[in-house]
Amino acid sequence: MKKTLISVIAVILATIMLAACLAGCGDASGAKKEIELKPFDGIVEQKVNGEIPATFKIGLICLHDKNSTYDKNFIVAMENVQKELGLKDEQVIIATGIPEGAECKDKAVEMAEAGCQVIIADSFGHESYMMEAAKQYPNVLFAHCTGTKAHTNTDLPNYVNAFASIYEGRYVAGVVAGLKLKEMIDTGKITADKAKVGYIGAFTYAEVISGYTSWFLGVRSIVPTATMDVTFTGSWYDETAENNAAKKLISSGCVLISQHADSMGAPNACEEAGVPNVSYNGSTFAACPNTFLISSRINWSPYYKYLIDCKVNNKTAVKDYIGTIKTGSVELTNLGASVANGTLEKVIEVRKALADGTLKVFDTSKFTVNGEALTTYMADVDDMGDYKGETEAISNGYFHESEYRSAPYFDLTIDGINLLDTKI
């Protein structure tokens, strides 16, 4: 009898331990939980020195509103800076739904007339209109994020560009995807020859190419035989097109999907199909708890504070600002519940290596173009409209992305990537 009781107790204890292991990323109710990824601990915080005058005003021009994850990043960052610096509502003007046309200049002029000393626009097509406004208001600092023209327009000292080394964040996200892909191979869910991932891009701009290439290189750092199909929607925000694009990639055999587009279209399609997904510009875990892996994003708060500090203290803003992991500008979300074992530790390791420079995303020993290793490449950094490269981008064994201007200029198609459409 005593033996039987001991056996029963042992079974019960084993069952409890197994349940605890299986719960892993869940709570007592069985609901799935994210895995916390703490912020990088080497961040050098940007500060605004001195007192900000009560008359100071800052304006933000956005292509869409908070329904777009891209624009939401800019808006939320501005709201956070307003709160942190104690700015009043009348000191912060946010305009949403401003097209990439003359409406941008009109809004910038309106903000300047309203007393804004710093005006920021967030979309690529806003650039020429921001430059026109900068000519008209030389005492106002105009900043365009994702732009390319500031460093060649020396006659516009009040016009600047900014971006971040988000390709590093995408690389880390690719590593997470690669670990999941390896798990799928190791557990027999797919065979190694079926390790094909998919990517949804908005346009064939260098910014998008740099993004999907860096993500793919992260995947391949774990699964060297992985291949990738890329499709483009021709829009930064089109939920239906993005949803259909994800379904197209899944139906063609892609077993894991990522994106450079701004709606929930692709993540929702992945959740419905049970396909792992890496999103962009914020976590989709709440809506996609079974498939979300990780997301990278740009935090614009450090740059906003930098611009404010420059204006308030009469400093000259750099023509091309590049935010990094160290400035707190490149962020990664918490991990989804379905990531592979060991992912958290690997993310911390890779993020540190990128921040200290011991790992280069575009290490030319890690990829080929048309079967050849690259030792030289003239990149179109100055963007004079002729689509001709004038700047040597490769030295010391890697492509120097975003070092000669802030906006990306990596525009190569590396081996292993298949473009399903190229004319958008």
KOLPAGU-720082 format. One line per 3 residues: their letters; for each residue z, y, x of C-alpha. Coordinates in steps of 0.001 Angstrom, whole numbers, padded with zeros to 6 digits, m for minus. Layout:
BEGIN
A) Z Y X ~ ...
# end
This chain:
BEGIN
MKK) 000000 000000 000000 ~ 000942 002355 002845 ~ m002354 001523 004564
TLI) m004306 002310 001400 ~ m002497 005647 000956 ~ m003258 006634 004557
SVI) m006913 005736 004031 ~ m007093 007826 000865 ~ m005499 010801 002622
AVI) m007935 010449 005511 ~ m010882 010447 003129 ~ m009558 013536 001347
LAT) m009068 015399 004637 ~ m012536 014442 005824 ~ m014008 015646 002552
IML) m012212 018993 002856 ~ m013443 019452 006433 ~ m017001 018561 005441
AAC) m016881 021009 002561 ~ m015662 023733 004918 ~ m018527 023023 007286
LAG) m021084 022995 004518 ~ m019701 026243 003121 ~ m020520 027842 006497
CGD) m022117 031004 005227 ~ m020536 030937 001794 ~ m017266 031970 000164
ASG) m014823 030065 m002064 ~ m017158 030454 m005035 ~ m020038 028939 m003088
AKK) m021930 032247 m002910 ~ m023883 032782 000283 ~ m022682 035436 002689
EIE) m024334 037397 005478 ~ m023281 036854 009074 ~ m021922 040071 010543
LKP) m023740 041557 013517 ~ m021633 044290 015040 ~ m023384 047458 016304
FDG) m024369 047543 019949 ~ m021264 048516 021917 ~ m023095 050602 024522
IVE) m024251 053387 022202 ~ m024045 056922 023604 ~ m023329 059073 020562
QKV) m025379 062215 019947 ~ m023181 065218 019169 ~ m023725 068762 017948
NGE) m021851 071094 020256 ~ m020207 074191 018881 ~ m019990 075501 015346
IPA) m022938 075272 012967 ~ m023500 078661 011287 ~ m023128 078785 007521
TFK) m026667 080204 007407 ~ m028185 077135 009093 ~ m030594 075102 006963
IGL) m032592 071938 007619 ~ m035479 070516 005598 ~ m036900 066990 005278
ICL) m040361 066202 003871 ~ m040904 062595 002723 ~ m044059 060808 001620
HDK) m042220 058741 m000997 ~ m038644 058540 m002273 ~ m035800 056032 m001927
NST) m037856 053329 m003633 ~ m039739 053113 m000337 ~ m037528 051504 002296
YDK) m039236 053623 004970 ~ m038490 056957 003298 ~ m035049 055758 002248
NFI) m034172 055432 005949 ~ m034954 059119 006506 ~ m033174 060279 003368
VAM) m030007 058240 003862 ~ m029831 059331 007513 ~ m030000 062981 006418
ENV) m027299 062419 003805 ~ m025096 060791 006453 ~ m025618 063668 008878
QKE) m024859 066192 006148 ~ m021586 064435 005430 ~ m020681 063985 009106
LGL) m021356 067622 010019 ~ m019922 069062 006819 ~ m023141 070794 005748
KDE) m023246 072170 002215 ~ m025886 071084 m000285 ~ m027685 074412 000033
QVI) m028023 073820 003794 ~ m030001 070585 003361 ~ m033327 070509 001501
IAT) m034974 067105 000903 ~ m038446 066961 m000641 ~ m039834 063598 m001785
GIP) m043260 062485 m002979 ~ m045155 064880 m000689 ~ m048711 063554 m000057
EGA) m050434 063523 003318 ~ m052436 066624 002440 ~ m052187 070386 001996
ECK) m049088 069791 m000132 ~ m047227 069063 003099 ~ m048030 072479 004562
DKA) m047138 074145 001254 ~ m043756 072435 001223 ~ m043105 073248 004894
VEM) m043940 076922 004250 ~ m041668 076899 001208 ~ m038813 075505 003305
AEA) m039380 078043 006075 ~ m039346 080862 003535 ~ m036106 079430 002127
GCQ) m034502 079831 005563 ~ m034813 076368 007113 ~ m034607 076586 010906
VII) m035533 072906 011382 ~ m038161 071134 009267 ~ m038970 067420 009620
ADS) m041816 065371 008125 ~ m041786 061580 008038 ~ m045333 060264 007567
FGH) m048267 059889 009965 ~ m050727 061866 007828 ~ m048407 064888 007604
ESY) m049041 065874 011211 ~ m051945 068356 011023 ~ m050286 070202 008145
MME) m046987 070461 010000 ~ m048856 071910 012971 ~ m050463 074555 010738
AAK) m047044 075546 009443 ~ m045653 075635 012993 ~ m048311 078185 013970
QYP) m047280 080361 011035 ~ m043510 080208 011740 ~ m042946 080257 015521
NVL) m039170 080673 015178 ~ m038786 077491 013145 ~ m038563 074079 014862
FAH) m041033 071635 013273 ~ m040547 067937 014008 ~ m042977 065236 012993
CTG) m041908 061618 013168 ~ m044619 059080 014155 ~ m046931 061919 015298
TKA) m049044 061969 018450 ~ m050148 065558 019064 ~ m047104 067463 020312
HTN) m047404 066691 024027 ~ m051017 067891 024206 ~ m050449 071060 022145
TDL) m048577 073151 024692 ~ m049384 076331 022767 ~ m047018 075140 020023
PNY) m043603 075045 021710 ~ m041911 074832 018284 ~ m043726 071617 017350
VNA) m042353 068226 018489 ~ m042807 064512 017847 ~ m040326 061657 017635
FAS) m040151 057919 017211 ~ m037966 055033 018385 ~ m038412 051889 020456
IYE) m038416 049882 017228 ~ m040672 047359 018950 ~ m037471 046199 020666
GRY) m035756 045724 017311 ~ m038784 043846 016011 ~ m038742 041634 019104
VAG) m035134 040658 018390 ~ m036063 039974 014755 ~ m038880 037796 016092
VVA) m036387 035830 018180 ~ m034387 035177 014987 ~ m037587 034003 013289
GLK) m038419 031809 016283 ~ m035024 030125 016133 ~ m035568 029399 012444
LKE) m039038 028049 013188 ~ m037624 025783 015902 ~ m034995 024523 013477
MID) m037722 023704 010965 ~ m039544 021691 013649 ~ m036403 019961 014926
TGK) m035336 018880 011437 ~ m038794 017607 010546 ~ m039472 020186 007867
ITA) m042703 021036 009691 ~ m044487 019565 012670 ~ m045024 021615 015831
DKA) m048725 022015 015085 ~ m047849 023722 011771 ~ m045758 026475 013411
KVG) m047799 029289 011904 ~ m046154 032545 010829 ~ m047606 035361 008741
YIG) m047380 039136 008903 ~ m048235 041838 006375 ~ m049258 045187 007843
AFT) m050056 048429 006087 ~ m052853 049775 008300 ~ m054536 048871 011592
YAE) m052735 051710 013386 ~ m051235 051204 016846 ~ m047784 051577 015275
VIS) m048407 048497 013121 ~ m050146 046554 015912 ~ m047286 047272 018308
GYT) m044840 046132 015649 ~ m046406 042825 014736 ~ m047195 042004 018370
SWF) m043631 042622 019516 ~ m042322 040515 016614 ~ m044731 037694 017481
LGV) m043712 037820 021140 ~ m040112 037386 019997 ~ m041134 034339 017955
RSI) m043069 032888 020898 ~ m040138 033358 023262 ~ m038544 030512 021283
VPT) m041609 028571 020059 ~ m044394 029106 022637 ~ m046973 027250 020520
ATM) m046523 029471 017449 ~ m049551 031247 015977 ~ m049728 034134 013526
DVT) m052027 035302 010737 ~ m052003 039040 009951 ~ m053276 040690 006782
FTG) m053377 044394 005865 ~ m052819 046095 002505 ~ m054271 049550 003217
SWY) m051115 051230 001898 ~ m047621 051928 003192 ~ m046160 051170 m000229
DET) m047894 048896 m002728 ~ m045573 046284 m004201 ~ m048326 044295 m005894
AEN) m050578 044240 m002823 ~ m047695 043251 m000564 ~ m046587 040511 m002955
NAA) m050131 039134 m003164 ~ m050529 039360 000614 ~ m047401 037262 001140
KKL) m048639 034676 m001369 ~ m052009 034563 000407 ~ m050340 033932 003760
ISS) m048052 031258 002321 ~ m050951 029473 000622 ~ m052846 029454 003936
GCV) m050025 027583 005651 ~ m047724 030308 006997 ~ m044189 028924 006954
LIS) m042344 032164 007763 ~ m043291 035761 006876 ~ m042557 039262 008177
QHA) m043941 042674 007315 ~ m044596 046308 008175 ~ m044786 047613 004631
DSM) m042192 049328 002514 ~ m041642 047536 m000803 ~ m039875 044386 m001975
GAP) m043233 042751 m002736 ~ m043312 040376 000231 ~ m039594 039467 000320
NAC) m039658 038654 m003395 ~ m042709 036410 m002934 ~ m040933 034610 m000087
EEA) m037758 034105 m002103 ~ m039762 032701 m004992 ~ m041579 030273 m002660
GVP) m038528 029416 m000546 ~ m040191 030718 002628 ~ m037975 032376 005310
NVS) m038555 036113 005584 ~ m037888 038904 008083 ~ m037951 042249 006287
YNG) m038178 045790 007638 ~ m036127 048955 007162 ~ m033132 047260 005611
STF) m031543 044032 004456 ~ m033039 042259 001452 ~ m030204 039721 001371
AAC) m028876 040798 m002038 ~ m032229 040105 m003694 ~ m033300 037242 m001411
PNT) m030153 035326 m000383 ~ m031966 032062 000276 ~ m034750 033332 002542
FLI) m033631 036587 004222 ~ m033117 036212 007982 ~ m032756 039710 009492
SSR) m034260 043184 009391 ~ m034736 045941 011952 ~ m034785 049645 011206
INW) m034818 053088 012770 ~ m031671 055129 012298 ~ m032809 058773 012288
SPY) m029298 060264 012311 ~ m029119 060654 016126 ~ m032424 062532 016142
YKY) m031400 064856 013317 ~ m028237 065718 015230 ~ m030269 066227 018399
LID) m032555 068736 016639 ~ m029621 070568 015087 ~ m027873 070767 018466
CKV) m031058 072134 020067 ~ m031507 074814 017411 ~ m027867 075848 017136
NNK) m027422 076068 020919 ~ m030851 077529 021727 ~ m032002 074476 023692
TAV) m035623 073394 024077 ~ m036324 070173 022185 ~ m038316 067567 024102
KDY) m041924 067229 023004 ~ m041595 063454 022546 ~ m038184 062053 021617
IGT) m037796 058278 021795 ~ m034692 056807 020186 ~ m033413 053524 021630
IKT) m030810 050830 021178 ~ m028525 052922 023415 ~ m028897 056075 021297
GSV) m028106 054084 018151 ~ m031628 054705 016853 ~ m032760 051051 016832
ELT) m030627 048970 014514 ~ m030514 045395 013278 ~ m028931 044303 010019
NLG) m026466 041502 009493 ~ m028012 038036 009591 ~ m028915 036107 006471
ASV) m027041 032957 005523 ~ m029982 030686 006319 ~ m030486 031555 009996
ANG) m030453 028745 012543 ~ m027252 027800 014335 ~ m026607 029904 017435
TLE) m028650 032847 016184 ~ m025849 035415 016319 ~ m025073 034677 019961
KVI) m028763 034790 020897 ~ m029283 038140 019161 ~ m026378 039695 021061
EVR) m027760 038319 024344 ~ m031325 039557 023782 ~ m030259 042957 022459
KAL) m028179 043578 025585 ~ m031041 042526 027883 ~ m033395 044955 026140
ADG) m030865 047778 026318 ~ m030216 047334 030045 ~ m033911 046916 030847
TLK) m033768 043395 032245 ~ m036034 042193 029435 ~ m039368 043896 028689
VFD) m040992 043228 025327 ~ m044562 043609 026599 ~ m044099 041619 029808
TSK) m047718 040840 030722 ~ m046783 037394 032024 ~ m045890 036407 028460
FTV) m049272 036950 026786 ~ m053021 036930 027379 ~ m056017 038682 025824
NGE) m059176 036589 025488 ~ m057587 034055 027789 ~ m056972 036555 030575
ALT) m053739 038049 031879 ~ m053730 041858 031845 ~ m053151 043845 035021
TYM) m054561 047164 033802 ~ m055159 048922 030487 ~ m056135 052500 029730
ADV) m054280 053488 026570 ~ m055287 056268 024180 ~ m052046 058196 024644
DDM) m053408 061727 024281 ~ m055174 060907 020974 ~ m057984 063453 021318
GDY) m060002 061879 018501 ~ m062464 060075 020761 ~ m060558 056756 020678
KGE) m060866 056502 024444 ~ m058041 055502 026721 ~ m057028 057927 029468
TEA) m053565 056720 030536 ~ m052820 053620 032615 ~ m050203 051776 030548
ISN) m049566 048694 032708 ~ m047508 048745 035877 ~ m044639 046739 037347
GYF) m045659 043769 035237 ~ m045399 045211 031741 ~ m047096 047485 029220
HES) m045134 050751 029081 ~ m044973 051259 025334 ~ m043691 054631 024034
EYR) m042932 055933 027532 ~ m045804 058423 027787 ~ m045468 059627 024191
SAP) m042996 058617 021523 ~ m045411 057119 018968 ~ m046658 053601 019799
YFD) m050031 053143 021480 ~ m050125 049373 022086 ~ m053353 048429 020262
LTI) m054387 045113 021819 ~ m054963 041859 019955 ~ m053262 039179 022014
DGI) m054117 035486 021943 ~ m052401 033527 019181 ~ m052817 036292 016595
NLL) m055512 035908 013953 ~ m056515 039022 011976 ~ m057588 038043 008470
DTK) m059029 041498 007815 ~ m059761 044260 010318 ~ m061473 047123 008499
I) m058473 048753 006816
# end
